[in-house]
Amino acid sequence: MWGNISTKVKGKIQKFTTLPVLATTVSDKDIIHESHLSYVRFPDTQINMGIALKKEDIIGKSPQKGRALKAEEPLRISDFERPIVIHKGDKVNLIYVDPSFEVTTVAIARNNASVGDKIMFEVGSKKTVQAMVTREGQAEIRANV
């Protein structure tokens, strides 16, 4: 009925990417949770190197001190830092984890640290050990688990 109909379309093709953005205002004392985020489509021309492309680039971090972060705008990874959860001199629970047992003791942090950092701790009479910070007030040494 219609035969061979050919239509020419002129225009500009533009790619978009959906990015996580802040839905609410957060201070540099806040730790970003998923509830702080929404998702907005941006033209790829607005996406530069260093932009947070996924929620994992932001969740669990805090805005850098003094950074003004606007809602609904692309966020740079450098806008955030991992929060310090252990401070130098803090007493923490240090757990030695072995496949068949665990030993817990109190240790003193020798540095500030964020979750995932490996730092030195003082145990007993000035003996030092390295352990990984697992959360606020806790670090672990893992044997071949």
NUPALUM-300821 format. One record per atom (N, C-alpha, C, O): x negated, y, z; residue in one letter. Coordinates in steps of 0.2 Angstrom, whole numbers, plus 2048, in hexadecimal, padded with zeros to 3 digits. Layout:
BEGIN
XYZA/...
//
This chain:
BEGIN
7FC7FA800M/800800800M/7FC806800M/7FD80B7FCM/7F7807805W/7F380D805W/7ED80C801W/7EA8117FFW/7EB8067FFG/7E58067FAG/7DE8077FEG/7DE807804G/7D980A7FBN/7D380C7FEN/7D3813800N/7D28177FBN/7D4814806I/7D481B808I/7CE81D80CI/7CC819810I/7CB82280AS/7C482480DS/7C582B810S/7C782F80DS/7C382B817T/7C483281AT/7BD83481CT/7B9830820T/7BB83A81BK/7B583C81EK/7B6840824K/7BB844824K/7B283F829V/7B3842830V/7AD846831V/7A7843831V/7AD84C832K/7A7850834K/7A885283BK/7AD85383EK/7A285283FG/7A2854846G/79B852849G/796850845G/79B85384FK/795852853K/79684C858K/79B84B85BK/792847858I/79284185CI/78E843862I/788845862I/791842868Q/78E84386EQ/78E83D873Q/79483B874Q/78983B876K/78983587AK/78A838881K/78883E883K/78D834886F/78F83688DF/78C831891F/78C82B88FF/78A832897T/78882E89CT/78C8308A3T/78D8368A4T/78F82B8A6T/79282C8ADT/78D82C8B2T/7898278B3T/78D8318B6L/7888318BBL/78B8328C2L/7908358C3L/7878308C7P/78A8318CEP/7888388D0P/78383B8CFP/78D83C8D3V/78C8438D5V/78F8438DCV/79383F8DFV/78D8498E0L/79084A8E6L/79784C8E6L/7998518E2L/79C8498E9A/7A384B8E9A/7A48508EFA/7A98548EEA/7A08508F4T/7A18548F9T/79A8588FBT/7958558F9T/79A85D8FFT/794860901T/79185C906T/79485A90BT/78A85C906V/78785890BV/78185C90DV/77E860909V/77F85C913S/779860916S/77385B916S/773855915S/76D85E917D/76785A917D/76785691DD/76285291ED/76B856922K/76C851927K/77084B926K/77084692AK/77484B920D/77884691FD/77484091BD/76F842917D/77683A91CI/774835918I/77A833913I/77F832915I/77883390DI/77D832907I/78082B907I/77C826908I/78782B908H/78A825907H/78F825901H/78F82A8FEH/79181F8FFE/79581E8F9E/79B8238F9E/79D8268F4E/79E8248FFS/7A3829900S/7A28308FES/7A78348FDS/79C8328FEH/79A8398FCH/7998398F4H/79983F8F2H/79A8348F0L/7998348E9L/79F8348E5L/7A48318E7L/79F8378DFS/7A48368DAS/7A08358D4S/79A8358D4S/7A38348CEY/7A08328C8Y/7A38378C2Y/7A98388C2Y/79E83A8BFV/7A083F8B9V/79C83D8B3V/79683B8B3V/79F83E8ADR/79C83D8A7R/7988438A5R/79B8498A5R/7928438A3F/78E8488A0F/78B847899F/78A841898F/78B84C895P/78884B88FP/780849890P/77D84C894P/77E84488CD/77784288DD/77284888CD/76C84788FD/77484D889T/770853888T/76E85688FT/76985A890T/773855894Q/77285889BQ/76E85389FQ/76C8558A5Q/76C84E89DI/7698498A1I/7618498A0I/75F84789AI/75D84B8A4N/75684B8A4N/7538468A8N/7568428ACN/74C8458A7M/7498408ABM/7498428B2M/7498488B4M/74A83E8B7G/74A83F8BEG/7518408C0G/7528408C6G/75683F8BCI/75D83F8BEI/75F8398C1I/75D8338BEI/7638398C6A/7668338CAA/76B8308C5A/7708338C4A/76982A8C2L/76E8268BEL/7738228C1L/7788208BEL/77181F8C7K/77581A8CAK/77681C8D2K/77181F8D4K/77B81A8D5K/77C81B8DCK/7778198E0K/77581C8E5K/7738148DEE/76E8118E3E/7688168E3E/7648168E8E/76881B8DED/7628208DED/7648258E4D/75F8298E6D/76A8258E7I/76C82B8EBI/76E8288F2I/76D82B8F7I/7728228F2I/7758208F8I/76F81E8FDI/76A81B8FBI/770820904G/76C81E909G/76682390AG/76282390EG/766829906K/76282E906K/765834908K/76B835909K/76183990AS/76384090CS/760845908S/75B844904S/76484A907P/762850903P/75B853906P/75A85390CP/757855901Q/750858903Q/75285E908Q/757861906Q/74E86090DK/74F865911K/75086C90DK/74C86D908K/75587090EG/75687690AG/758875903G/75987B900G/75A86F901R/75D86F8FAR/7648708FAR/76886E8FER/7668758F5A/76D8768F4A/7708728EFA/76E8728E9A/77486D8F1L/7768688ECL/77E8698EAL/7828698EFL/77F86B8E4K/78686C8E2K/78A8668E0K/7878618DEK/7908668E2A/7958608E0A/7968608D9A/7968658D6A/79785A8D6E/7998598CFE/79385B8CAE/79585C8C4E/78D85B8CCE/78785D8C8E/7828578C8E/7828548CDE/77F8568C3P/77A8518C3P/7758528C8P/7738578CAP/77384C8CBL/76E84D8D1L/76784A8CFL/7678458CBL/76284D8D1R/75B84B8D0R/7598468D5R/75B8478DBR/7558418D4I/75383C8D9I/74F8408DEI/74F83F8E4I/74B8458DCS/7478498E0S/74B84E8E5S/7488518E9S/75284E8E4D/7568528E8D/75684F8EFD/7598518F4D/7548488F0F/7568448F5F/74F8418F8F/74A8418F5F/75083F8FFE/74A83C902E/74D836906E/753837908E/749831908R/74B82C90CR/74B82F913R/746832915R/75082E917P/75083191EP/74B82D923P/74B827922P/748831927I/74482E92CI/74882B931I/74D82E934I/747825933V/74B821938V/74781F93EV/74A81D943V/74182093DI/73C81E943I/737824943I/73482693EI/736827949H/73282C949H/72B82A94DH/72C826951H/72682D94CK/72082C950K/72182C957K/724831959K/71F82795BG/720826962G/726823964G/72782296AG/72B82295FD/73181E961D/730817963D/72B814961D/734815968K/73480E96AK/73980A966K/73E80D965K/736805963V/73B80195EV/73B7FA960V/7367F7963V/7407F695EN/7407EF95EN/73C7EC958N/73E7ED953N/7377E995AL/7337E5955L/7347DE955L/7347DB95AL/7367DB94FI/7387D494FI/7337D194AI/7327D3945I/7317CB94DY/72D7C7949Y/7317C1947Y/7347BD94BY/7327C0940V/7377BB93EV/7337B693AV/72F7B7936V/7347B093DD/7317A993AD/7377A5938D/73C7A693AD/7357A0933P/73B79C931P/73E798937P/744797936P/73B79793DS/73E793942S/73F797948S/74379494DS/73D79D949F/73E7A194FF/73D7A894EF/73B7AB948F/7407AD952E/73E7B4952E/73C7B6959E/73E7B395EE/7377BB959V/7357BE95FV/7367C595FV/7347C895AV/7397C8964T/73A7CF964T/7367D296AT/7367D0970T/7337D8969T/7307DC96ET/7317E396CT/7347E5967T/72F7E7971V/72F7EF970V/7287F196EV/7237EF970V/7287F6969A/7227F8966A/723800965A/729802965A/71E803964I/71E80B964I/71B80C95DI/71680A95AI/71F810959A/71E812952A/718817952A/71781C956A/71381694ER/70D81B94DR/70E820948R/70A824947R/71481F944N/71582493FN/71D82593EN/721821940N/71F82A93AN/72682B938N/727826932N/72382492FN/72D823932A/72F81E92CA/73681E92AA/73A82092EA/73781C924S/73E81B922S/73F814921S/73A810921S/745811920V/74780A91FV/742808919V/74280B913V/73F802919G/73B800914G/734801915G/7307FE911G/732806919D/72B808919D/72780391ED/72A800922D/72180291CK/71D7FE921K/718802925K/714806921K/71980292BI/71480692FI/711802935I/7137FD936I/70D806938M/70980293EM/70D804945M/710809946M/70D7FF949F/7117FF94FF/70C7FD955F/7087F8954F/70C80095BE/7087FE960E/70C7F9964E/7127FA966E/7097F3966V/70C7EE96AV/7087EC970V/7027EB96FV/70B7EC975G/7077EA97BG/7017EF97DG/7027F597CG/6FB7ED97ES/6F67F1980S/6F27F397AS/6EC7F1979S/6F57F8977K/6F17FB971K/6F07F796BK/6EC7F9966K/6F37F196BK/6F27ED965K/6F77F0960K/6FD7F2961K/6F57F0959T/6F97F3954T/6FB7ED94FT/6F77E994DT/7017EE94CV/7037E9947V/7077ED942V/70A7F3943V/7077EB93CQ/70B7EE937Q/7127EA936Q/7127E4936Q/7177EE935A/71E7EB934A/7227F0930A/7207F692FA/7277ED92DM/72C7F0928M/7327F392CM/7357EF930M/7337F992BV/7397FC92EV/73F7FA92BV/7407FA925V/7447F792FT/74A7F492CT/7507F892DT/7557F892AT/7507FC933R/756801934R/75380593AR/74E80493CR/75880A93CE/75680E941E/75480A948E/75880694AE/74E80B94AG/74C808951G/74A801950G/74A7FD955G/7497FE94AQ/7477F7949Q/7427F6943Q/7437F993EQ/73E7F2944A/7397F093FA/7387E893FA/7397E5945A/7357E593AE/7347DE93AE/72E7DC937E/72B7E0932E/72B7D7939I/7257D3936I/7287CD934I/72B7C9938I/7287CB92ER/72A7C592BR/7257C092AR/7207C1926R/7257BA92DA/7217B492BA/7237B2924A/7287B5922A/7217AD921N/7237AA91BN/72A7A791CN/72B7A191CN/72F7AC91CV/7367AA91DV/7397A9916V/73F7A7915V/
//
